[in-house]
């Protein structure tokens, strides 16, 4: 099972992006919030889930349901 943080990391790396690049693309000043999400230190806000869904063109339910894996 993949958590949201793991899925975020997978999607980011598939695009060849750093945390800082993704943070800027999603409208954040720094990458620290996304780092905490990827390492499971924080739960994502709904707004972030929607932004990630739109940015990576992945359905929200695939991002938030741990039992739904991302396709490689």
Biopython code that builds the backbone (N, CA, C, O; Angstrom):
import numpy as np
from Bio.PDB.StructureBuilder import StructureBuilder

atoms = [
    (1, "UNK", "N", (0.833, -1.184, 0.000)),
    (1, "UNK", "CA", (0.000, 0.000, 0.000)),
    (1, "UNK", "C", (0.877, 1.248, 0.000)),
    (1, "UNK", "O", (1.887, 1.322, 0.700)),
    (2, "UNK", "N", (0.469, 2.208, -0.792)),
    (2, "UNK", "CA", (1.208, 3.455, -0.883)),
    (2, "UNK", "C", (0.413, 4.575, -0.220)),
    (2, "UNK", "O", (-0.780, 4.740, -0.472)),
    (3, "UNK", "N", (1.088, 5.335, 0.624)),
    (3, "UNK", "CA", (0.447, 6.475, 1.262)),
    (3, "UNK", "C", (0.508, 7.685, 0.327)),
    (3, "UNK", "O", (1.184, 7.650, -0.701)),
    (4, "UNK", "N", (-0.201, 8.750, 0.692)),
    (4, "UNK", "CA", (-0.177, 9.961, -0.122)),
    (4, "UNK", "C", (1.251, 10.481, -0.281)),
    (4, "UNK", "O", (1.660, 10.866, -1.376)),
    (5, "UNK", "N", (2.000, 10.490, 0.814)),
    (5, "UNK", "CA", (3.378, 10.981, 0.755)),
    (5, "UNK", "C", (4.239, 10.173, -0.195)),
    (5, "UNK", "O", (5.028, 10.734, -0.956)),
    (6, "UNK", "N", (4.092, 8.862, -0.155)),
    (6, "UNK", "CA", (4.853, 8.009, -1.069)),
    (6, "UNK", "C", (4.445, 8.267, -2.516)),
    (6, "UNK", "O", (5.294, 8.320, -3.406)),
    (7, "UNK", "N", (3.160, 8.426, -2.743)),
    (7, "UNK", "CA", (2.670, 8.699, -4.097)),
    (7, "UNK", "C", (3.172, 10.046, -4.594)),
    (7, "UNK", "O", (3.537, 10.184, -5.762)),
    (8, "UNK", "N", (3.190, 11.032, -3.717)),
    (8, "UNK", "CA", (3.702, 12.346, -4.094)),
    (8, "UNK", "C", (5.166, 12.251, -4.509)),
    (8, "UNK", "O", (5.567, 12.839, -5.514)),
    (9, "UNK", "N", (5.958, 11.520, -3.748)),
    (9, "UNK", "CA", (7.373, 11.339, -4.065)),
    (9, "UNK", "C", (7.534, 10.622, -5.413)),
    (9, "UNK", "O", (8.358, 11.023, -6.234)),
    (10, "UNK", "N", (6.759, 9.577, -5.636)),
    (10, "UNK", "CA", (6.831, 8.827, -6.899)),
    (10, "UNK", "C", (6.504, 9.744, -8.079)),
    (10, "UNK", "O", (7.238, 9.773, -9.067)),
    (11, "UNK", "N", (5.411, 10.485, -7.975)),
    (11, "UNK", "CA", (4.999, 11.368, -9.070)),
    (11, "UNK", "C", (6.050, 12.443, -9.339)),
    (11, "UNK", "O", (6.363, 12.748, -10.490)),
    (12, "UNK", "N", (6.587, 13.011, -8.260)),
    (12, "UNK", "CA", (7.612, 14.051, -8.402)),
    (12, "UNK", "C", (8.843, 13.501, -9.096)),
    (12, "UNK", "O", (9.379, 14.136, -10.004)),
    (13, "UNK", "N", (9.295, 12.333, -8.682)),
    (13, "UNK", "CA", (10.497, 11.746, -9.273)),
    (13, "UNK", "C", (10.258, 11.311, -10.713)),
    (13, "UNK", "O", (11.162, 11.401, -11.544)),
    (14, "UNK", "N", (9.056, 10.841, -11.017)),
    (14, "UNK", "CA", (8.737, 10.483, -12.396)),
    (14, "UNK", "C", (8.861, 11.689, -13.322)),
    (14, "UNK", "O", (9.220, 11.546, -14.491)),
    (15, "UNK", "N", (8.567, 12.866, -12.801)),
    (15, "UNK", "CA", (8.707, 14.102, -13.581)),
    (15, "UNK", "C", (10.122, 14.663, -13.532)),
    (15, "UNK", "O", (10.429, 15.639, -14.216)),
    (16, "UNK", "N", (10.980, 14.053, -12.729)),
    (16, "UNK", "CA", (12.355, 14.527, -12.612)),
    (16, "UNK", "C", (12.457, 15.852, -11.886)),
    (16, "UNK", "O", (13.334, 16.662, -12.187)),
    (17, "UNK", "N", (11.566, 16.079, -10.931)),
    (17, "UNK", "CA", (11.524, 17.349, -10.210)),
    (17, "UNK", "C", (12.136, 17.218, -8.825)),
    (17, "UNK", "O", (12.063, 16.162, -8.196)),
    (18, "UNK", "N", (12.737, 18.298, -8.362)),
    (18, "UNK", "CA", (13.174, 18.370, -6.972)),
    (18, "UNK", "C", (11.976, 18.817, -6.132)),
    (18, "UNK", "O", (10.960, 19.259, -6.667)),
    (19, "UNK", "N", (12.111, 18.696, -4.827)),
    (19, "UNK", "CA", (11.060, 19.195, -3.940)),
    (19, "UNK", "C", (10.859, 20.690, -4.122)),
    (19, "UNK", "O", (9.726, 21.172, -4.125)),
    (20, "UNK", "N", (11.950, 21.423, -4.273)),
    (20, "UNK", "CA", (11.866, 22.870, -4.452)),
    (20, "UNK", "C", (11.121, 23.220, -5.742)),
    (20, "UNK", "O", (10.288, 24.127, -5.751)),
    (21, "UNK", "N", (11.412, 22.515, -6.816)),
    (21, "UNK", "CA", (10.736, 22.765, -8.094)),
    (21, "UNK", "C", (9.235, 22.489, -7.982)),
    (21, "UNK", "O", (8.413, 23.257, -8.482)),
    (22, "UNK", "N", (8.894, 21.390, -7.323)),
    (22, "UNK", "CA", (7.476, 21.067, -7.149)),
    (22, "UNK", "C", (6.795, 22.096, -6.262)),
    (22, "UNK", "O", (5.675, 22.520, -6.545)),
    (23, "UNK", "N", (7.461, 22.493, -5.203)),
    (23, "UNK", "CA", (6.892, 23.509, -4.307)),
    (23, "UNK", "C", (6.577, 24.786, -5.083)),
    (23, "UNK", "O", (5.494, 25.352, -4.934)),
    (24, "UNK", "N", (7.503, 25.230, -5.895)),
    (24, "UNK", "CA", (7.281, 26.440, -6.697)),
    (24, "UNK", "C", (6.131, 26.242, -7.676)),
    (24, "UNK", "O", (5.307, 27.140, -7.850)),
    (25, "UNK", "N", (6.067, 25.086, -8.313)),
    (25, "UNK", "CA", (5.004, 24.806, -9.285)),
    (25, "UNK", "C", (3.628, 24.795, -8.623)),
    (25, "UNK", "O", (2.627, 25.139, -9.251)),
    (26, "UNK", "N", (3.587, 24.396, -7.349)),
    (26, "UNK", "CA", (2.315, 24.331, -6.625)),
    (26, "UNK", "C", (2.008, 25.617, -5.863)),
    (26, "UNK", "O", (0.964, 25.724, -5.218)),
    (27, "UNK", "N", (2.920, 26.603, -5.936)),
    (27, "UNK", "CA", (2.672, 27.899, -5.328)),
    (27, "UNK", "C", (3.156, 28.070, -3.902)),
    (27, "UNK", "O", (2.671, 28.948, -3.189)),
    (28, "UNK", "N", (4.105, 27.247, -3.470)),
    (28, "UNK", "CA", (4.664, 27.367, -2.125)),
    (28, "UNK", "C", (5.990, 28.110, -2.180)),
    (28, "UNK", "O", (6.719, 28.015, -3.167)),
    (29, "UNK", "N", (6.297, 28.842, -1.134)),
    (29, "UNK", "CA", (7.554, 29.590, -1.047)),
    (29, "UNK", "C", (8.749, 28.658, -0.840)),
    (29, "UNK", "O", (9.810, 28.857, -1.432)),
    (30, "UNK", "N", (8.568, 27.643, 0.003)),
    (30, "UNK", "CA", (9.650, 26.706, 0.310)),
    (30, "UNK", "C", (9.138, 25.276, 0.136)),
    (30, "UNK", "O", (7.945, 25.039, -0.056)),
    (31, "UNK", "N", (10.066, 24.345, 0.207)),
    (31, "UNK", "CA", (9.714, 22.940, 0.031)),
    (31, "UNK", "C", (9.486, 22.204, 1.351)),
    (31, "UNK", "O", (9.188, 21.009, 1.338)),
    (32, "UNK", "N", (9.618, 22.881, 2.476)),
    (32, "UNK", "CA", (9.563, 22.199, 3.770)),
    (32, "UNK", "C", (8.217, 21.515, 4.028)),
    (32, "UNK", "O", (8.181, 20.413, 4.576)),
    (33, "UNK", "N", (7.116, 22.155, 3.642)),
    (33, "UNK", "CA", (5.794, 21.551, 3.842)),
    (33, "UNK", "C", (5.677, 20.255, 3.037)),
    (33, "UNK", "O", (5.204, 19.241, 3.549)),
    (34, "UNK", "N", (6.108, 20.296, 1.785)),
    (34, "UNK", "CA", (6.025, 19.095, 0.948)),
    (34, "UNK", "C", (6.955, 17.997, 1.460)),
    (34, "UNK", "O", (6.630, 16.812, 1.377)),
    (35, "UNK", "N", (8.092, 18.389, 1.982)),
    (35, "UNK", "CA", (9.009, 17.417, 2.565)),
    (35, "UNK", "C", (8.347, 16.695, 3.735)),
    (35, "UNK", "O", (8.474, 15.478, 3.871)),
    (36, "UNK", "N", (7.654, 17.436, 4.565)),
    (36, "UNK", "CA", (6.964, 16.834, 5.708)),
    (36, "UNK", "C", (5.827, 15.922, 5.256)),
    (36, "UNK", "O", (5.531, 14.926, 5.916)),
    (37, "UNK", "N", (5.196, 16.255, 4.149)),
    (37, "UNK", "CA", (4.140, 15.397, 3.609)),
    (37, "UNK", "C", (4.749, 14.102, 3.083)),
    (37, "UNK", "O", (4.254, 13.013, 3.370)),
    (38, "UNK", "N", (5.827, 14.228, 2.312)),
    (38, "UNK", "CA", (6.473, 13.041, 1.742)),
    (38, "UNK", "C", (7.003, 12.103, 2.812)),
    (38, "UNK", "O", (6.994, 10.886, 2.626)),
    (39, "UNK", "N", (7.462, 12.646, 3.923)),
    (39, "UNK", "CA", (8.023, 11.817, 4.996)),
    (39, "UNK", "C", (6.981, 11.463, 6.058)),
    (39, "UNK", "O", (7.318, 10.922, 7.111)),
    (40, "UNK", "N", (5.726, 11.769, 5.777)),
    (40, "UNK", "CA", (4.598, 11.391, 6.631)),
    (40, "UNK", "C", (4.606, 12.068, 7.999)),
    (40, "UNK", "O", (4.035, 11.543, 8.955)),
    (41, "UNK", "N", (5.248, 13.227, 8.096)),
    (41, "UNK", "CA", (5.249, 13.971, 9.347)),
    (41, "UNK", "C", (4.019, 14.852, 9.466)),
    (41, "UNK", "O", (3.655, 15.277, 10.562)),
    (42, "UNK", "N", (3.374, 15.128, 8.327)),
    (42, "UNK", "CA", (2.136, 15.910, 8.289)),
    (42, "UNK", "C", (1.170, 15.264, 7.320)),
    (42, "UNK", "O", (1.575, 14.626, 6.349)),
    (43, "UNK", "N", (-0.104, 15.434, 7.591)),
    (43, "UNK", "CA", (-1.142, 15.016, 6.659)),
    (43, "UNK", "C", (-1.378, 16.179, 5.699)),
    (43, "UNK", "O", (-1.305, 17.341, 6.101)),
    (44, "UNK", "N", (-1.658, 15.874, 4.441)),
    (44, "UNK", "CA", (-1.871, 16.959, 3.476)),
    (44, "UNK", "C", (-3.222, 17.634, 3.678)),
    (44, "UNK", "O", (-4.200, 16.992, 4.061)),
    (45, "UNK", "N", (-3.261, 18.921, 3.418)),
    (45, "UNK", "CA", (-4.522, 19.655, 3.418)),
    (45, "UNK", "C", (-5.270, 19.290, 2.137)),
    (45, "UNK", "O", (-4.660, 18.901, 1.141)),
    (46, "UNK", "N", (-6.569, 19.418, 2.171)),
    (46, "UNK", "CA", (-7.392, 19.102, 1.010)),
    (46, "UNK", "C", (-6.955, 19.916, -0.204)),
    (46, "UNK", "O", (-6.931, 19.406, -1.324)),
    (47, "UNK", "N", (-6.612, 21.173, 0.021)),
    (47, "UNK", "CA", (-6.190, 22.035, -1.075)),
    (47, "UNK", "C", (-4.945, 21.485, -1.772)),
    (47, "UNK", "O", (-4.830, 21.558, -2.995)),
    (48, "UNK", "N", (-4.018, 20.935, -0.992)),
    (48, "UNK", "CA", (-2.814, 20.355, -1.575)),
    (48, "UNK", "C", (-3.165, 19.127, -2.399)),
    (48, "UNK", "O", (-2.642, 18.946, -3.498)),
    (49, "UNK", "N", (-4.037, 18.294, -1.883)),
    (49, "UNK", "CA", (-4.439, 17.082, -2.611)),
    (49, "UNK", "C", (-5.020, 17.459, -3.973)),
    (49, "UNK", "O", (-4.702, 16.834, -4.985)),
    (50, "UNK", "N", (-5.863, 18.473, -3.992)),
    (50, "UNK", "CA", (-6.472, 18.919, -5.249)),
    (50, "UNK", "C", (-5.410, 19.472, -6.198)),
    (50, "UNK", "O", (-5.429, 19.172, -7.391)),
    (51, "UNK", "N", (-4.485, 20.276, -5.675)),
    (51, "UNK", "CA", (-3.417, 20.834, -6.520)),
    (51, "UNK", "C", (-2.556, 19.730, -7.121)),
    (51, "UNK", "O", (-2.226, 19.768, -8.306)),
    (52, "UNK", "N", (-2.195, 18.751, -6.302)),
    (52, "UNK", "CA", (-1.369, 17.635, -6.775)),
    (52, "UNK", "C", (-2.129, 16.835, -7.829)),
    (52, "UNK", "O", (-1.562, 16.442, -8.849)),
    (53, "UNK", "N", (-3.398, 16.601, -7.579)),
    (53, "UNK", "CA", (-4.245, 15.874, -8.521)),
    (53, "UNK", "C", (-4.266, 16.567, -9.880)),
    (53, "UNK", "O", (-4.094, 15.923, -10.915)),
    (54, "UNK", "N", (-4.475, 17.863, -9.870)),
    (54, "UNK", "CA", (-4.537, 18.625, -11.120)),
    (54, "UNK", "C", (-3.168, 18.715, -11.788)),
    (54, "UNK", "O", (-3.062, 18.575, -13.007)),
    (55, "UNK", "N", (-2.131, 18.946, -11.007)),
    (55, "UNK", "CA", (-0.789, 19.112, -11.563)),
    (55, "UNK", "C", (-0.301, 17.833, -12.250)),
    (55, "UNK", "O", (0.262, 17.883, -13.344)),
    (56, "UNK", "N", (-0.524, 16.688, -11.597)),
    (56, "UNK", "CA", (-0.048, 15.418, -12.140)),
    (56, "UNK", "C", (-1.121, 14.669, -12.941)),
    (56, "UNK", "O", (-0.871, 13.585, -13.469)),
    (57, "UNK", "N", (-2.310, 15.258, -13.023)),
    (57, "UNK", "CA", (-3.420, 14.647, -13.766)),
    (57, "UNK", "C", (-3.725, 13.231, -13.254)),
    (57, "UNK", "O", (-3.824, 12.275, -14.024)),
    (58, "UNK", "N", (-3.870, 13.135, -11.930)),
    (58, "UNK", "CA", (-4.182, 11.875, -11.257)),
    (58, "UNK", "C", (-5.454, 12.093, -10.445)),
    (58, "UNK", "O", (-5.559, 13.095, -9.737)),
    (59, "UNK", "N", (-6.422, 11.182, -10.529)),
    (59, "UNK", "CA", (-7.652, 11.358, -9.748)),
    (59, "UNK", "C", (-7.376, 11.452, -8.247)),
    (59, "UNK", "O", (-6.489, 10.773, -7.728)),
    (60, "UNK", "N", (-8.127, 12.282, -7.569)),
    (60, "UNK", "CA", (-7.966, 12.486, -6.121)),
    (60, "UNK", "C", (-8.074, 11.161, -5.369)),
    (60, "UNK", "O", (-7.272, 10.887, -4.476)),
    (61, "UNK", "N", (-9.057, 10.343, -5.724)),
    (61, "UNK", "CA", (-9.223, 9.097, -4.970)),
    (61, "UNK", "C", (-8.008, 8.190, -5.096)),
    (61, "UNK", "O", (-7.696, 7.457, -4.157)),
    (62, "UNK", "N", (-7.323, 8.218, -6.218)),
    (62, "UNK", "CA", (-6.120, 7.405, -6.384)),
    (62, "UNK", "C", (-4.989, 7.919, -5.491)),
    (62, "UNK", "O", (-4.120, 7.150, -5.080)),
    (63, "UNK", "N", (-5.002, 9.214, -5.196)),
    (63, "UNK", "CA", (-3.979, 9.793, -4.332)),
    (63, "UNK", "C", (-4.239, 9.518, -2.855)),
    (63, "UNK", "O", (-3.298, 9.275, -2.099)),
    (64, "UNK", "N", (-5.491, 9.554, -2.437)),
    (64, "UNK", "CA", (-5.787, 9.489, -1.003)),
    (64, "UNK", "C", (-6.131, 8.096, -0.483)),
    (64, "UNK", "O", (-6.043, 7.851, 0.720)),
    (65, "UNK", "N", (-6.516, 7.195, -1.358)),
    (65, "UNK", "CA", (-6.840, 5.840, -0.909)),
    (65, "UNK", "C", (-5.578, 5.005, -0.962)),
    (65, "UNK", "O", (-5.047, 4.712, -2.033)),
    (66, "UNK", "N", (-5.106, 4.624, 0.224)),
    (66, "UNK", "CA", (-3.836, 3.889, 0.325)),
    (66, "UNK", "C", (-3.856, 2.577, -0.443)),
    (66, "UNK", "O", (-2.812, 2.120, -0.909)),
    (67, "UNK", "N", (-5.002, 1.977, -0.581)),
    (67, "UNK", "CA", (-5.070, 0.669, -1.249)),
    (67, "UNK", "C", (-5.056, 0.785, -2.768)),
    (67, "UNK", "O", (-4.958, -0.230, -3.458)),
    (68, "UNK", "N", (-5.150, 1.984, -3.297)),
    (68, "UNK", "CA", (-5.038, 2.194, -4.747)),
    (68, "UNK", "C", (-3.603, 2.594, -5.069)),
    (68, "UNK", "O", (-3.142, 3.669, -4.684)),
    (69, "UNK", "N", (-2.906, 1.712, -5.781)),
    (69, "UNK", "CA", (-1.519, 1.949, -6.131)),
    (69, "UNK", "C", (-1.422, 2.814, -7.383)),
    (69, "UNK", "O", (-2.320, 2.798, -8.225)),
    (70, "UNK", "N", (-0.344, 3.560, -7.502)),
    (70, "UNK", "CA", (-0.051, 4.290, -8.724)),
    (70, "UNK", "C", (0.510, 3.330, -9.756)),
    (70, "UNK", "O", (1.233, 2.396, -9.409)),
    (71, "UNK", "N", (0.190, 3.547, -10.997)),
    (71, "UNK", "CA", (0.768, 2.765, -12.066)),
    (71, "UNK", "C", (2.207, 3.212, -12.283)),
    (71, "UNK", "O", (2.506, 4.404, -12.218)),
    (72, "UNK", "N", (3.071, 2.289, -12.532)),
    (72, "UNK", "CA", (4.486, 2.631, -12.743)),
    (72, "UNK", "C", (4.734, 3.134, -14.125)),
    (72, "UNK", "O", (5.869, 3.465, -14.467)),
]
sb = StructureBuilder()
sb.init_structure("model")
sb.init_model(0)
sb.init_chain("A")
sb.init_seg("    ")
for serial, (resi, resn, name, xyz) in enumerate(atoms, 1):
    if name == "N":
        sb.init_residue(resn, " ", resi, " ")
    sb.init_atom(name, np.array(xyz, "f"), 0.0, 1.0, " ", f" {name:<3s}", serial, name[0])
structure = sb.get_structure()
